[in-house]
Amino acid sequence: PGADILITNHTYNACRNAAAETARRIGGQLVVADIPFPIDDPQAVVEAVCAAVTPSTRVVVLDHITSATALILPVRQIIATLDPELLVLVDGAHATGMIDVDLGALGATFYTANCHKWMCAPKGAAFLWVADEFRDTIGAVAVSHGYNDGWPSSASRFHAQFDWTGTDDPTARLSVPTALAVLGTHLPGGWPAIQASNHALVHQGRELLTAALDTDTPTPAEMIGSIASLPIPLDRYPGHNALDVVESLHDNWSIEVPVSPWPTPEDRLLRISAQQYNTLNDYELLARALIS
């Protein structure tokens, strides 16, 4: 009770809402670390998060890769700098498959992610990783058979509680190894080659778009993976909000690309992605659409 939960101004909105509601229920405060954007140094992220910690902070929620702004946050460095008594939950929704993720080395207390984005598994495939010292205290939301049933010697009570929680269809989760194996054969170098190829393409696409829009690159290349965001200048499309731009691109150009009202409702932040089915022609078409 009374514990503060620390997030950042780049936190995914659904996670922000969940953190705010949890803070309300326990009588604590939601504290927001202000990470600058544009940004040119990952150390600025570490400093912003650590500076926002209060004496009442108990939980820190970090995006491994932010959604609207597409930043790879230096999660490992942040955690190493924080008080080890703090609980750190990492939202890795975009990280798994886009970049290398070593759960044991990060130092997080909890790490959760889905597999339908960059692993190309079906929607509904996701995972929760919990540090060893907390597995006896974390259980499934739905209390079911694993709560008191015996389990094989090769399993644990922690896993047993999540294995059978009613009539949930596990097909999506069971398909993840196949998705990894199939996509991993797409390039001769396997997953490292795929990640490098996607990063190179999104970097090229971003450079093309910043030139077309006559705007600055907001982040260094090492802080992006396979997604990149850039602001649409406010003097372009006057009177049109983010949704207007999305609908215009879709209806007139058959282009599907997210445009977020970030950091304020008046702003428009466009995010591009690069996967193996994309080519530079896709970003050239987007540039023509944006300047037309």
QUIGIRA-V520352 format. One record per residue. N is the residue number from 0. RES is the residue in one letter. PSI is psi in degrees with one decimal (999 if undefined). Layout:
n:res:psi
N:RES:PSI
N:RES:PSI
This chain:
n:res:psi
0:P:139.3
1:G:7.5
2:A:140.6
3:D:144.9
4:I:126.0
5:L:126.5
6:I:-170.9
7:T:168.5
8:N:-5.4
9:H:0.0
10:T:138.4
11:Y:136.5
12:N:-41.3
13:A:-39.2
14:C:-36.6
15:R:-44.9
16:N:-41.3
17:A:-41.6
18:A:-40.6
19:A:-42.3
20:E:-38.8
21:T:-43.4
22:A:-41.2
23:R:-43.0
24:R:-34.2
25:I:4.4
26:G:24.6
27:G:-170.6
28:Q:147.4
29:L:117.6
30:V:135.6
31:V:119.3
32:A:133.0
33:D:100.3
34:I:125.9
35:P:151.4
36:F:121.5
37:P:160.8
38:I:146.4
39:D:2.3
40:D:121.2
41:P:-27.4
42:Q:-27.2
43:A:-30.2
44:V:-46.9
45:V:-47.1
46:E:-40.0
47:A:-43.5
48:V:-47.9
49:C:-34.1
50:A:-22.3
51:A:-7.6
52:V:133.2
53:T:167.3
54:P:-21.1
55:S:-2.1
56:T:129.7
57:R:-27.8
58:V:135.7
59:V:126.8
60:V:122.1
61:L:137.4
62:D:130.5
63:H:-44.9
64:I:122.7
65:T:153.9
66:S:-63.6
67:A:-40.9
68:T:-9.8
69:A:34.7
70:L:133.9
71:I:113.7
72:L:143.1
73:P:68.7
74:V:-44.5
75:R:-42.8
76:Q:-37.9
77:I:-49.2
78:I:-39.6
79:A:-26.3
80:T:-27.4
81:L:160.9
82:D:127.0
83:P:-13.7
84:E:-15.2
85:L:142.1
86:L:129.1
87:V:119.0
88:L:123.6
89:V:126.7
90:D:105.7
91:G:29.9
92:A:-41.8
93:H:-10.5
94:A:-45.0
95:T:119.9
96:G:-29.0
97:M:-41.1
98:I:167.0
99:D:134.6
100:V:116.0
101:D:96.5
102:L:-39.6
103:G:-32.1
104:A:-19.8
105:L:-37.2
106:G:9.2
107:A:156.9
108:T:-42.4
109:F:144.3
110:Y:126.5
111:T:144.7
112:A:164.0
113:N:168.2
114:C:0.7
115:H:-11.8
116:K:-80.7
117:W:-8.8
118:M:-11.9
119:C:27.9
120:A:167.9
121:P:154.8
122:K:144.3
123:G:-11.8
124:A:117.4
125:A:172.7
126:F:157.2
127:L:125.2
128:W:134.2
129:V:133.3
130:A:146.1
131:D:-42.9
132:E:-7.9
133:F:1.3
134:R:-19.9
135:D:-12.2
136:T:-6.9
137:I:128.8
138:G:170.5
139:A:149.2
140:V:-42.0
141:A:114.7
142:V:118.9
143:S:-149.7
144:H:-38.6
145:G:-10.4
146:Y:-36.3
147:N:-5.2
148:D:157.4
149:G:160.2
150:W:155.4
151:P:154.1
152:S:-21.3
153:S:-10.7
154:A:-179.3
155:S:163.5
156:R:-35.9
157:F:-49.3
158:H:-37.3
159:A:-36.3
160:Q:-26.9
161:F:-13.7
162:D:-35.2
163:W:94.2
164:T:41.5
165:G:-142.3
166:T:22.4
167:D:135.9
168:D:116.3
169:P:5.7
170:T:-45.3
171:A:-44.0
172:R:-39.7
173:L:-19.1
174:S:-10.3
175:V:-47.0
176:P:-37.9
177:T:-41.3
178:A:-43.8
179:L:-43.4
180:A:-44.3
181:V:-50.2
182:L:-31.2
183:G:-14.2
184:T:1.0
185:H:-35.1
186:L:150.2
187:P:-32.4
188:G:4.1
189:G:-151.6
190:W:-41.0
191:P:-38.1
192:A:-38.5
193:I:-46.4
194:Q:-41.8
195:A:-40.2
196:S:-45.4
197:N:-41.5
198:H:-44.0
199:A:-40.2
200:L:-43.2
201:V:-32.0
202:H:-44.1
203:Q:-44.0
204:G:-40.0
205:R:-42.7
206:E:-39.7
207:L:-43.6
208:L:-39.1
209:T:-35.0
210:A:-42.0
211:A:-36.9
212:L:-3.5
213:D:50.4
214:T:163.6
215:D:153.4
216:T:121.7
217:P:-14.7
218:T:151.0
219:P:156.2
220:A:-33.1
221:E:-9.2
222:M:9.2
223:I:155.1
224:G:-98.2
225:S:8.0
226:I:151.0
227:A:141.0
228:S:148.3
229:L:143.6
230:P:141.1
231:I:120.7
232:P:138.8
233:L:-22.1
234:D:-2.8
235:R:137.0
236:Y:52.7
237:P:138.5
238:G:-0.9
239:H:127.2
240:N:-177.6
241:A:-42.9
242:L:-36.9
243:D:-42.7
244:V:-44.0
245:V:-47.9
246:E:-37.6
247:S:-44.0
248:L:-39.7
249:H:-49.9
250:D:-35.7
251:N:-22.1
252:W:-1.7
253:S:38.1
254:I:127.1
255:E:110.5
256:V:136.1
257:P:139.3
258:V:118.6
259:S:144.5
260:P:73.3
261:W:135.9
262:P:-7.3
263:T:163.3
264:P:-23.1
265:E:-19.1
266:D:161.5
267:R:113.3
268:L:115.2
269:L:135.7
270:R:127.3
271:I:156.8
272:S:159.5
273:A:121.5
274:Q:174.3
275:Q:-20.8
276:Y:-3.8
277:N:154.4
278:T:169.1
279:L:-24.4
280:N:-31.9
281:D:-40.8
282:Y:-29.1
283:E:-39.8
284:L:-42.5
285:L:-41.3
286:A:-43.2
287:R:-39.4
288:A:-40.7
289:L:-29.9
290:I:-2.5
291:S:999
